[in-house]
Amino acid sequence: MNALEPRRRWWPRSVRARAALAAASAAAVVLVGIGWWVHRDVYRQSMDTTTAQAQ
């Protein structure tokens, strides 16, 4: 990179790129939330089954 070349920014400049980044971020948050919910539900069912077998 020479002194005349502008520095690249981390955040995109175009509206299309910003919208795509925002949509990808929102999708990631939703997927993490769904994954957490599924994990919690499977864990709860597993614990219920284990408790019933122990009794």
PDB file of N, CA, C and O in Angstrom:
ATOM      1  N   MET A   1       0.848  -1.178   0.000  1.00  0.00           N
ATOM      2  CA  MET A   1       0.000   0.000   0.000  1.00  0.00           C
ATOM      3  C   MET A   1       0.890   1.236   0.000  1.00  0.00           C
ATOM      4  O   MET A   1       1.737   1.404   0.877  1.00  0.00           O
ATOM      5  N   ASN A   2       0.691   2.090  -0.985  1.00  0.00           N
ATOM      6  CA  ASN A   2       1.500   3.302  -1.018  1.00  0.00           C
ATOM      7  C   ASN A   2       0.755   4.456  -0.369  1.00  0.00           C
ATOM      8  O   ASN A   2      -0.406   4.316   0.016  1.00  0.00           O
ATOM      9  N   ALA A   3       1.412   5.574  -0.250  1.00  0.00           N
ATOM     10  CA  ALA A   3       0.848   6.718   0.462  1.00  0.00           C
ATOM     11  C   ALA A   3      -0.330   7.342  -0.285  1.00  0.00           C
ATOM     12  O   ALA A   3      -1.180   7.979   0.338  1.00  0.00           O
ATOM     13  N   LEU A   4      -0.397   7.172  -1.601  1.00  0.00           N
ATOM     14  CA  LEU A   4      -1.472   7.784  -2.370  1.00  0.00           C
ATOM     15  C   LEU A   4      -2.762   6.965  -2.362  1.00  0.00           C
ATOM     16  O   LEU A   4      -3.845   7.488  -2.621  1.00  0.00           O
ATOM     17  N   GLU A   5      -2.630   5.692  -2.066  1.00  0.00           N
ATOM     18  CA  GLU A   5      -3.794   4.807  -2.076  1.00  0.00           C
ATOM     19  C   GLU A   5      -4.595   4.996  -0.781  1.00  0.00           C
ATOM     20  O   GLU A   5      -4.011   4.999   0.303  1.00  0.00           O
ATOM     21  N   PRO A   6      -5.917   5.154  -0.874  1.00  0.00           N
ATOM     22  CA  PRO A   6      -6.714   5.338   0.343  1.00  0.00           C
ATOM     23  C   PRO A   6      -6.720   4.070   1.197  1.00  0.00           C
ATOM     24  O   PRO A   6      -6.664   2.953   0.682  1.00  0.00           O
ATOM     25  N   ARG A   7      -6.788   4.266   2.479  1.00  0.00           N
ATOM     26  CA  ARG A   7      -6.821   3.130   3.405  1.00  0.00           C
ATOM     27  C   ARG A   7      -8.173   2.445   3.315  1.00  0.00           C
ATOM     28  O   ARG A   7      -9.205   3.101   3.171  1.00  0.00           O
ATOM     29  N   ARG A   8      -8.160   1.156   3.397  1.00  0.00           N
ATOM     30  CA  ARG A   8      -9.415   0.400   3.367  1.00  0.00           C
ATOM     31  C   ARG A   8     -10.036   0.418   4.758  1.00  0.00           C
ATOM     32  O   ARG A   8      -9.344   0.315   5.771  1.00  0.00           O
ATOM     33  N   ARG A   9     -11.322   0.549   4.778  1.00  0.00           N
ATOM     34  CA  ARG A   9     -12.043   0.556   6.044  1.00  0.00           C
ATOM     35  C   ARG A   9     -12.614  -0.825   6.310  1.00  0.00           C
ATOM     36  O   ARG A   9     -12.847  -1.601   5.383  1.00  0.00           O
ATOM     37  N   TRP A  10     -12.834  -1.124   7.576  1.00  0.00           N
ATOM     38  CA  TRP A  10     -13.454  -2.392   7.941  1.00  0.00           C
ATOM     39  C   TRP A  10     -14.933  -2.363   7.562  1.00  0.00           C
ATOM     40  O   TRP A  10     -15.455  -3.338   7.021  1.00  0.00           O
ATOM     41  N   TRP A  11     -15.608  -1.248   7.844  1.00  0.00           N
ATOM     42  CA  TRP A  11     -17.034  -1.139   7.560  1.00  0.00           C
ATOM     43  C   TRP A  11     -17.220  -0.760   6.095  1.00  0.00           C
ATOM     44  O   TRP A  11     -16.605   0.195   5.621  1.00  0.00           O
ATOM     45  N   PRO A  12     -18.069  -1.505   5.366  1.00  0.00           N
ATOM     46  CA  PRO A  12     -18.245  -1.222   3.939  1.00  0.00           C
ATOM     47  C   PRO A  12     -18.895   0.145   3.702  1.00  0.00           C
ATOM     48  O   PRO A  12     -19.650   0.644   4.535  1.00  0.00           O
ATOM     49  N   ARG A  13     -18.584   0.728   2.559  1.00  0.00           N
ATOM     50  CA  ARG A  13     -19.097   2.056   2.240  1.00  0.00           C
ATOM     51  C   ARG A  13     -20.451   2.021   1.544  1.00  0.00           C
ATOM     52  O   ARG A  13     -21.274   2.910   1.762  1.00  0.00           O
ATOM     53  N   SER A  14     -20.697   1.024   0.719  1.00  0.00           N
ATOM     54  CA  SER A  14     -21.942   1.024  -0.062  1.00  0.00           C
ATOM     55  C   SER A  14     -23.120   0.564   0.793  1.00  0.00           C
ATOM     56  O   SER A  14     -22.967  -0.196   1.749  1.00  0.00           O
ATOM     57  N   VAL A  15     -24.288   1.048   0.415  1.00  0.00           N
ATOM     58  CA  VAL A  15     -25.511   0.682   1.137  1.00  0.00           C
ATOM     59  C   VAL A  15     -25.794  -0.805   0.960  1.00  0.00           C
ATOM     60  O   VAL A  15     -26.234  -1.468   1.900  1.00  0.00           O
ATOM     61  N   ARG A  16     -25.547  -1.328  -0.224  1.00  0.00           N
ATOM     62  CA  ARG A  16     -25.787  -2.746  -0.486  1.00  0.00           C
ATOM     63  C   ARG A  16     -24.907  -3.625   0.400  1.00  0.00           C
ATOM     64  O   ARG A  16     -25.376  -4.620   0.953  1.00  0.00           O
ATOM     65  N   ALA A  17     -23.646  -3.261   0.533  1.00  0.00           N
ATOM     66  CA  ALA A  17     -22.736  -4.045   1.371  1.00  0.00           C
ATOM     67  C   ALA A  17     -23.124  -3.940   2.839  1.00  0.00           C
ATOM     68  O   ALA A  17     -23.062  -4.929   3.570  1.00  0.00           O
ATOM     69  N   ARG A  18     -23.518  -2.760   3.271  1.00  0.00           N
ATOM     70  CA  ARG A  18     -23.962  -2.598   4.668  1.00  0.00           C
ATOM     71  C   ARG A  18     -25.203  -3.425   4.950  1.00  0.00           C
ATOM     72  O   ARG A  18     -25.310  -4.055   6.003  1.00  0.00           O
ATOM     73  N   ALA A  19     -26.143  -3.424   4.008  1.00  0.00           N
ATOM     74  CA  ALA A  19     -27.372  -4.200   4.185  1.00  0.00           C
ATOM     75  C   ALA A  19     -27.061  -5.694   4.224  1.00  0.00           C
ATOM     76  O   ALA A  19     -27.645  -6.431   5.019  1.00  0.00           O
ATOM     77  N   ALA A  20     -26.144  -6.141   3.368  1.00  0.00           N
ATOM     78  CA  ALA A  20     -25.771  -7.560   3.370  1.00  0.00           C
ATOM     79  C   ALA A  20     -25.093  -7.943   4.675  1.00  0.00           C
ATOM     80  O   ALA A  20     -25.349  -9.017   5.219  1.00  0.00           O
ATOM     81  N   LEU A  21     -24.233  -7.072   5.175  1.00  0.00           N
ATOM     82  CA  LEU A  21     -23.563  -7.348   6.448  1.00  0.00           C
ATOM     83  C   LEU A  21     -24.558  -7.375   7.608  1.00  0.00           C
ATOM     84  O   LEU A  21     -24.461  -8.221   8.497  1.00  0.00           O
ATOM     85  N   ALA A  22     -25.506  -6.453   7.594  1.00  0.00           N
ATOM     86  CA  ALA A  22     -26.535  -6.432   8.635  1.00  0.00           C
ATOM     87  C   ALA A  22     -27.410  -7.680   8.576  1.00  0.00           C
ATOM     88  O   ALA A  22     -27.746  -8.255   9.611  1.00  0.00           O
ATOM     89  N   ALA A  23     -27.777  -8.096   7.374  1.00  0.00           N
ATOM     90  CA  ALA A  23     -28.601  -9.303   7.220  1.00  0.00           C
ATOM     91  C   ALA A  23     -27.840 -10.544   7.667  1.00  0.00           C
ATOM     92  O   ALA A  23     -28.414 -11.423   8.310  1.00  0.00           O
ATOM     93  N   ALA A  24     -26.558 -10.625   7.336  1.00  0.00           N
ATOM     94  CA  ALA A  24     -25.761 -11.768   7.768  1.00  0.00           C
ATOM     95  C   ALA A  24     -25.616 -11.794   9.283  1.00  0.00           C
ATOM     96  O   ALA A  24     -25.652 -12.861   9.896  1.00  0.00           O
ATOM     97  N   SER A  25     -25.451 -10.629   9.884  1.00  0.00           N
ATOM     98  CA  SER A  25     -25.343 -10.558  11.345  1.00  0.00           C
ATOM     99  C   SER A  25     -26.651 -10.983  12.017  1.00  0.00           C
ATOM    100  O   SER A  25     -26.643 -11.719  13.003  1.00  0.00           O
ATOM    101  N   ALA A  26     -27.761 -10.514  11.473  1.00  0.00           N
ATOM    102  CA  ALA A  26     -29.062 -10.892  12.032  1.00  0.00           C
ATOM    103  C   ALA A  26     -29.298 -12.391  11.888  1.00  0.00           C
ATOM    104  O   ALA A  26     -29.810 -13.029  12.807  1.00  0.00           O
ATOM    105  N   ALA A  27     -28.931 -12.953  10.751  1.00  0.00           N
ATOM    106  CA  ALA A  27     -29.094 -14.396  10.543  1.00  0.00           C
ATOM    107  C   ALA A  27     -28.226 -15.179  11.520  1.00  0.00           C
ATOM    108  O   ALA A  27     -28.652 -16.213  12.035  1.00  0.00           O
ATOM    109  N   ALA A  28     -27.022 -14.702  11.776  1.00  0.00           N
ATOM    110  CA  ALA A  28     -26.142 -15.381  12.726  1.00  0.00           C
ATOM    111  C   ALA A  28     -26.738 -15.362  14.128  1.00  0.00           C
ATOM    112  O   ALA A  28     -26.682 -16.363  14.842  1.00  0.00           O
ATOM    113  N   VAL A  29     -27.305 -14.232  14.522  1.00  0.00           N
ATOM    114  CA  VAL A  29     -27.924 -14.140  15.853  1.00  0.00           C
ATOM    115  C   VAL A  29     -29.109 -15.095  15.948  1.00  0.00           C
ATOM    116  O   VAL A  29     -29.282 -15.765  16.967  1.00  0.00           O
ATOM    117  N   VAL A  30     -29.918 -15.164  14.910  1.00  0.00           N
ATOM    118  CA  VAL A  30     -31.082 -16.063  14.911  1.00  0.00           C
ATOM    119  C   VAL A  30     -30.624 -17.517  14.980  1.00  0.00           C
ATOM    120  O   VAL A  30     -31.189 -18.307  15.737  1.00  0.00           O
ATOM    121  N   LEU A  31     -29.610 -17.877  14.201  1.00  0.00           N
ATOM    122  CA  LEU A  31     -29.131 -19.266  14.210  1.00  0.00           C
ATOM    123  C   LEU A  31     -28.537 -19.651  15.558  1.00  0.00           C
ATOM    124  O   LEU A  31     -28.729 -20.775  16.022  1.00  0.00           O
ATOM    125  N   VAL A  32     -27.826 -18.736  16.183  1.00  0.00           N
ATOM    126  CA  VAL A  32     -27.283 -19.023  17.514  1.00  0.00           C
ATOM    127  C   VAL A  32     -28.419 -19.201  18.515  1.00  0.00           C
ATOM    128  O   VAL A  32     -28.363 -20.090  19.364  1.00  0.00           O
ATOM    129  N   GLY A  33     -29.440 -18.368  18.421  1.00  0.00           N
ATOM    130  CA  GLY A  33     -30.591 -18.495  19.317  1.00  0.00           C
ATOM    131  C   GLY A  33     -31.323 -19.814  19.129  1.00  0.00           C
ATOM    132  O   GLY A  33     -31.698 -20.462  20.107  1.00  0.00           O
ATOM    133  N   ILE A  34     -31.529 -20.215  17.885  1.00  0.00           N
ATOM    134  CA  ILE A  34     -32.195 -21.492  17.618  1.00  0.00           C
ATOM    135  C   ILE A  34     -31.336 -22.653  18.113  1.00  0.00           C
ATOM    136  O   ILE A  34     -31.853 -23.603  18.701  1.00  0.00           O
ATOM    137  N   GLY A  35     -30.043 -22.579  17.879  1.00  0.00           N
ATOM    138  CA  GLY A  35     -29.142 -23.633  18.359  1.00  0.00           C
ATOM    139  C   GLY A  35     -29.167 -23.763  19.872  1.00  0.00           C
ATOM    140  O   GLY A  35     -29.175 -24.870  20.412  1.00  0.00           O
ATOM    141  N   TRP A  36     -29.179 -22.622  20.548  1.00  0.00           N
ATOM    142  CA  TRP A  36     -29.236 -22.648  22.014  1.00  0.00           C
ATOM    143  C   TRP A  36     -30.559 -23.258  22.480  1.00  0.00           C
ATOM    144  O   TRP A  36     -30.581 -24.045  23.427  1.00  0.00           O
ATOM    145  N   TRP A  37     -31.659 -22.897  21.818  1.00  0.00           N
ATOM    146  CA  TRP A  37     -32.966 -23.410  22.217  1.00  0.00           C
ATOM    147  C   TRP A  37     -33.037 -24.925  22.004  1.00  0.00           C
ATOM    148  O   TRP A  37     -33.534 -25.647  22.869  1.00  0.00           O
ATOM    149  N   VAL A  38     -32.549 -25.407  20.871  1.00  0.00           N
ATOM    150  CA  VAL A  38     -32.562 -26.848  20.591  1.00  0.00           C
ATOM    151  C   VAL A  38     -31.685 -27.582  21.612  1.00  0.00           C
ATOM    152  O   VAL A  38     -32.081 -28.628  22.127  1.00  0.00           O
ATOM    153  N   HIS A  39     -30.524 -27.053  21.900  1.00  0.00           N
ATOM    154  CA  HIS A  39     -29.635 -27.678  22.880  1.00  0.00           C
ATOM    155  C   HIS A  39     -30.314 -27.772  24.243  1.00  0.00           C
ATOM    156  O   HIS A  39     -30.260 -28.811  24.902  1.00  0.00           O
ATOM    157  N   ARG A  40     -30.955 -26.678  24.661  1.00  0.00           N
ATOM    158  CA  ARG A  40     -31.642 -26.655  25.954  1.00  0.00           C
ATOM    159  C   ARG A  40     -32.786 -27.662  25.985  1.00  0.00           C
ATOM    160  O   ARG A  40     -32.981 -28.353  26.985  1.00  0.00           O
ATOM    161  N   ASP A  41     -33.547 -27.746  24.886  1.00  0.00           N
ATOM    162  CA  ASP A  41     -34.685 -28.664  24.832  1.00  0.00           C
ATOM    163  C   ASP A  41     -34.226 -30.118  24.866  1.00  0.00           C
ATOM    164  O   ASP A  41     -34.818 -30.937  25.569  1.00  0.00           O
ATOM    165  N   VAL A  42     -33.183 -30.444  24.116  1.00  0.00           N
ATOM    166  CA  VAL A  42     -32.655 -31.811  24.113  1.00  0.00           C
ATOM    167  C   VAL A  42     -32.097 -32.155  25.492  1.00  0.00           C
ATOM    168  O   VAL A  42     -32.303 -33.265  25.984  1.00  0.00           O
ATOM    169  N   TYR A  43     -31.395 -31.215  26.115  1.00  0.00           N
ATOM    170  CA  TYR A  43     -30.848 -31.449  27.457  1.00  0.00           C
ATOM    171  C   TYR A  43     -31.976 -31.692  28.466  1.00  0.00           C
ATOM    172  O   TYR A  43     -31.887 -32.585  29.309  1.00  0.00           O
ATOM    173  N   ARG A  44     -33.044 -30.880  28.366  1.00  0.00           N
ATOM    174  CA  ARG A  44     -34.166 -31.046  29.300  1.00  0.00           C
ATOM    175  C   ARG A  44     -34.835 -32.407  29.117  1.00  0.00           C
ATOM    176  O   ARG A  44     -35.154 -33.079  30.097  1.00  0.00           O
ATOM    177  N   GLN A  45     -35.046 -32.812  27.872  1.00  0.00           N
ATOM    178  CA  GLN A  45     -35.658 -34.118  27.622  1.00  0.00           C
ATOM    179  C   GLN A  45     -34.762 -35.248  28.119  1.00  0.00           C
ATOM    180  O   GLN A  45     -35.249 -36.240  28.662  1.00  0.00           O
ATOM    181  N   SER A  46     -33.472 -35.098  27.935  1.00  0.00           N
ATOM    182  CA  SER A  46     -32.528 -36.104  28.404  1.00  0.00           C
ATOM    183  C   SER A  46     -32.557 -36.212  29.928  1.00  0.00           C
ATOM    184  O   SER A  46     -32.534 -37.312  30.481  1.00  0.00           O
ATOM    185  N   MET A  47     -32.609 -35.074  30.592  1.00  0.00           N
ATOM    186  CA  MET A  47     -32.664 -35.092  32.055  1.00  0.00           C
ATOM    187  C   MET A  47     -33.983 -35.670  32.554  1.00  0.00           C
ATOM    188  O   MET A  47     -33.997 -36.384  33.557  1.00  0.00           O
ATOM    189  N   ASP A  48     -35.090 -35.378  31.876  1.00  0.00           N
ATOM    190  CA  ASP A  48     -36.377 -35.950  32.268  1.00  0.00           C
ATOM    191  C   ASP A  48     -36.362 -37.472  32.132  1.00  0.00           C
ATOM    192  O   ASP A  48     -36.855 -38.185  33.006  1.00  0.00           O
ATOM    193  N   THR A  49     -35.797 -37.956  31.042  1.00  0.00           N
ATOM    194  CA  THR A  49     -35.707 -39.406  30.827  1.00  0.00           C
ATOM    195  C   THR A  49     -34.813 -40.056  31.865  1.00  0.00           C
ATOM    196  O   THR A  49     -35.134 -41.126  32.383  1.00  0.00           O
ATOM    197  N   THR A  50     -33.689 -39.413  32.174  1.00  0.00           N
ATOM    198  CA  THR A  50     -32.764 -39.972  33.172  1.00  0.00           C
ATOM    199  C   THR A  50     -33.402 -39.990  34.553  1.00  0.00           C
ATOM    200  O   THR A  50     -33.234 -40.954  35.301  1.00  0.00           O
ATOM    201  N   THR A  51     -34.134 -38.932  34.899  1.00  0.00           N
ATOM    202  CA  THR A  51     -34.813 -38.875  36.195  1.00  0.00           C
ATOM    203  C   THR A  51     -35.882 -39.952  36.290  1.00  0.00           C
ATOM    204  O   THR A  51     -36.023 -40.599  37.328  1.00  0.00           O
ATOM    205  N   ALA A  52     -36.638 -40.149  35.211  1.00  0.00           N
ATOM    206  CA  ALA A  52     -37.683 -41.170  35.225  1.00  0.00           C
ATOM    207  C   ALA A  52     -37.072 -42.573  35.358  1.00  0.00           C
ATOM    208  O   ALA A  52     -37.622 -43.419  36.063  1.00  0.00           O
ATOM    209  N   GLN A  53     -35.959 -42.819  34.696  1.00  0.00           N
ATOM    210  CA  GLN A  53     -35.312 -44.120  34.807  1.00  0.00           C
ATOM    211  C   GLN A  53     -34.706 -44.328  36.195  1.00  0.00           C
ATOM    212  O   GLN A  53     -34.688 -45.450  36.703  1.00  0.00           O
ATOM    213  N   ALA A  54     -34.220 -43.275  36.795  1.00  0.00           N
ATOM    214  CA  ALA A  54     -33.634 -43.403  38.133  1.00  0.00           C
ATOM    215  C   ALA A  54     -34.716 -43.686  39.193  1.00  0.00           C
ATOM    216  O   ALA A  54     -34.455 -44.371  40.182  1.00  0.00           O
ATOM    217  N   GLN A  55     -35.900 -43.166  38.983  1.00  0.00           N
ATOM    218  CA  GLN A  55     -36.971 -43.402  39.958  1.00  0.00           C
ATOM    219  C   GLN A  55     -37.485 -44.831  39.808  1.00  0.00           C
ATOM    220  O   GLN A  55     -38.391 -45.241  40.534  1.00  0.00           O
TER     221      GLN A  55
END
